[in-house]
């Protein structure tokens, strides 16, 4: 049995967890929208065409915010195509994913769906094929109360009250050569600066996200962030990060080290943001929006066979296994441990497309393996992120010499006097005995131990069977704690009232 130790102290605090750390993403891609959240005329849908079963699962996750409408899709998106009577909306070729977009679901429908799902909108702006003028018009349509062309147009479409969108992405992955309207760092930085300046002039309380690198393997990573921020620093609030994790081998020991890879990525971007802060002698701190992250690789071969220029084909429909659930749990731990700077994070995506929720076009909606670590983190991960001191044996893999078998994050709920610990045992064969030193917390006891047993790494869920789901373990009477091999755990400690 592996032995490890975690030390917590009430004074070792990282920062408050922003609830938007548990956000998600919906793009006009594959079946994310059509037969995902929306299927007009289906017996599974309500009178507006929204899938009721999917809506219930989204509400179960308690997601506070959803990024929309892309993604790569947004760089060719004409927002005017997605408003007004559906019968008058044009069909367009979507060159991001080589499909046809019908525009039967658009901005109006999304805002109505978001209200039902109790989520806020993180609106992405097309700064690929379009620019400041189109962004200004979209802002007026969405947020201005009345008395102008676009605000009155919105009212004529049935939304007299403005949408009041507060969070805006200034483009998407503009450093990527695959992006429609790709720009170099200086050109994008200038465009983000001028767009941000206009938006802040309209409403200084708007929160704006500038594009960072599409991933840390881009040849311009680091220099892109520095150049963009030197232009746009005073007019934006966040810099975006995107990264997906894969296990092609499969090389499970390497795959389970993904949290280390994410951690190094975050630290590098924080350092670059603070470098520009120093250059500008600024008191302002740029925080991070990790607005695309997930595991993505299972569907690659199937995607290559999709007929181009079809409508809502089954693209990127990864079926996740237990190893993926472990990695998603590990990545959530990493995000919580960076709560001081990562304020927004979007699991990409929400339904059907590399998603925790799957929905059959003429069948039920169901929970993938990765649904559960995200659910448990969303439910129990809001509070003050604490700084753990972790003492754990480690293993080596092809990328890292020392990967700790134990990784954890903790959130302190001060008013409830409760400390929730999220812990992963990366060992694939050994149980782990964990000693918790809680020091200044006083007498706390383990009130609940929830875990995901992922020892069968290739196990998956389906519409017919949930093989990976939360289980509960009775806390030991003597206070000892043992984690199963290949397990992700939620440990809820509560104060013992004297």
Secondary structure, DSSP 8 states (H G I E B T S, - for coil): -EEEEEE--TT-EEEE--GGGGEEE--SSTTSTBTTTB-TT-TTB-TTSBBHHHHHHHHHHT--EEEES-SGGGGG--GGGGSS-GGG---EEETTTTEEE--SS-HHHHHHHHHHHT-EEEEE---SS--HHHHHHHHHHHH--SSSHHHHHHHHTT--S-----EEEE-S-TT-TTSTT---HHHHHHHHHHHHHHHHHH-TT-EEEE---SSTTSTTTTHHHHHHHHHHGGG-SEEEEEEEE--SS--HHHHTTHHHHHHHHHHHHHHHHHHHHHHTT-S---EEEEEEEEE--TTHHHHTTS-TTEES---S----BHHHHHHHHHHHHHHHHTTTTEEEEEEE-SBSSS-SEEE-TTS-EEE-HHHHHHHHHHHH--SEEE--EEE--EE--SS-S-EESEEEEEEEETTTTEEEEEEEE--SS--EEEEEE-GGG-SEEEEEEEEEE--STT-B--SS---S--EEE---TT---EE-TTEEEEEEEEE---
